[in-house]
Amino acid sequence: MNPTTDTTLLDALGAEDSSTRLKAAMAAGTRPDARFTDALVARCAVEPDFFVRDMLTWALTRLPPVNTVPRLLTELRSERTQARSQALHTLSKIGDRTAWPAITGSLLHDADDEVARSAWRAAVILVPEGEKAGLAAELAIELGRGDRNRRLSLSRALVALGDACEPALRKASESRDDAVRAHAFATERLRRDPEAGFDVTADEAKRIMALGPQQAGGSAC
């Protein structure tokens, strides 16, 4: 690309019109150029439109990981929540497992729901096989917290870890906290049957514990 084209694309990424920004992000991905790495990452942190953000992520996945991953790892320490969540989302799409050590407990337990959910998704993709059980135990700390969407996202992350999540769910199912116990049972139900309903009430969890999984219909652990 010549300097004039470079300037035009950079200006378009920050244009007021979202369709212009979308076309610019698409152009950056269609003609990948590592010189735009910083600009694309920086735009991810502030872009208000979901579809443009998604296109920015796609453009970044088209670039060599050697250029993108270090820059994205820097964003994980940003004070801006969108910068952290979008960096995590993009890292999950790139799938470079060298980024795994950067998925820290502080990200997995971030106060911002979107950051935490992005961290869970990235973690289950990047985690080495031998560390899945440890990740499951860390994620299980979040059981019972937040609204239904947050709980469902956590359950899906745990389910994605396969059998490695069993010990963490078993321990959580014995919690004294009704919300934690119900969430653990709901997650186990989802793990056993992805088509089954997700929601398990605190009362249902108590009934399952009293009767045992088999007598309660085998729908929970």
Residue pairs with C-beta under 8 A, 6 or more apart in sequence:
1 9
1 31
1 33
1 35
6 35
6 36
9 24
9 27
9 28
9 36
10 36
10 39
12 20
12 21
12 23
12 24
12 27
13 21
13 24
13 25
13 28
13 39
13 40
13 43
14 21
14 43
15 21
15 24
18 49
18 51
18 52
21 43
21 47
21 49
21 52
22 49
22 51
22 52
22 55
25 40
25 43
25 52
25 55
25 56
25 58
25 59
26 55
26 59
28 36
28 40
28 56
28 59
29 55
29 58
29 59
29 61
29 62
32 59
32 62
32 63
33 63
34 63
34 64
34 67
36 59
36 63
37 60
37 63
37 67
37 68
37 71
38 71
40 56
40 59
40 60
40 63
41 60
41 68
41 71
41 72
41 75
41 87
43 56
44 53
44 56
44 57
44 60
44 75
44 82
44 83
44 86
44 87
44 90
45 75
45 78
45 80
45 82
45 83
45 86
46 80
46 82
47 53
47 56
47 82
47 86
53 86
56 86
57 86
57 89
57 90
57 93
58 93
60 68
60 72
60 90
60 93
60 94
61 68
61 90
61 93
61 94
65 94
65 96
65 98
68 90
68 94
69 91
69 94
69 96
69 98
69 99
72 87
72 90
72 91
72 94
72 99
73 87
73 91
73 99
73 102
75 83
75 84
75 86
75 87
76 84
76 87
76 88
76 102
76 107
78 84
78 87
81 110
81 112
81 114
81 115
82 114
84 107
84 110
84 112
84 115
84 118
85 112
85 114
85 115
85 117
85 118
86 118
88 103
88 107
88 115
88 118
88 119
88 121
88 122
89 118
89 121
89 122
91 99
91 122
91 126
92 118
92 121
92 122
92 125
92 126
95 125
95 126
96 126
97 126
97 128
99 122
99 126
100 123
100 126
100 127
100 128
100 131
103 119
103 122
103 123
103 126
103 127
105 138
107 115
107 116
107 119
108 116
108 119
108 120
108 123
108 138
108 139
108 142
109 116
109 141
109 142
110 116
110 119
113 146
113 150
116 142
116 150
117 150
117 153
117 154
120 139
120 153
120 154
120 157
121 153
121 157
123 135
123 139
123 157
124 135
124 157
124 160
124 161
127 135
127 161
132 161
132 162
132 164
132 165
133 164
133 165
133 167
133 168
135 161
135 164
136 158
136 161
136 164
136 165
136 167
136 168
136 169
137 167
137 168
139 154
139 157
139 158
139 161
139 165
139 168
140 158
140 165
140 168
140 169
140 171
140 172
140 184
142 154
143 151
143 154
143 172
143 175
143 179
143 180
143 183
143 184
143 187
144 151
144 175
144 177
144 179
144 180
144 181
144 182
144 183
145 151
145 179
146 154
148 199
151 183
151 186
152 198
154 183
154 187
155 183
155 186
155 187
155 190
155 198
156 190
158 165
158 168
158 169
158 187
158 191
159 165
159 187
159 190
159 191
159 194
165 187
165 191
166 221
169 184
169 187
169 188
169 191
169 221
170 221
172 180
172 181
172 183
172 184
173 181
173 184
173 185
173 188
173 205
173 209
173 220
173 221
174 181
175 181
175 184
178 202
178 205
178 206
179 202
181 202
181 205
181 206
181 209
182 200
182 201
182 202
182 204
182 205
183 200
184 205
184 221
185 200
185 204
185 205
185 208
185 220
185 221
186 198
186 199
186 200
186 220
188 220
188 221
189 196
189 197
189 198
189 200
189 219
189 220
190 196
190 198
192 218
192 219
192 221
193 219
196 219
200 208
200 220
205 220
207 216
208 216
208 219
208 220
213 219
213 220
213 221
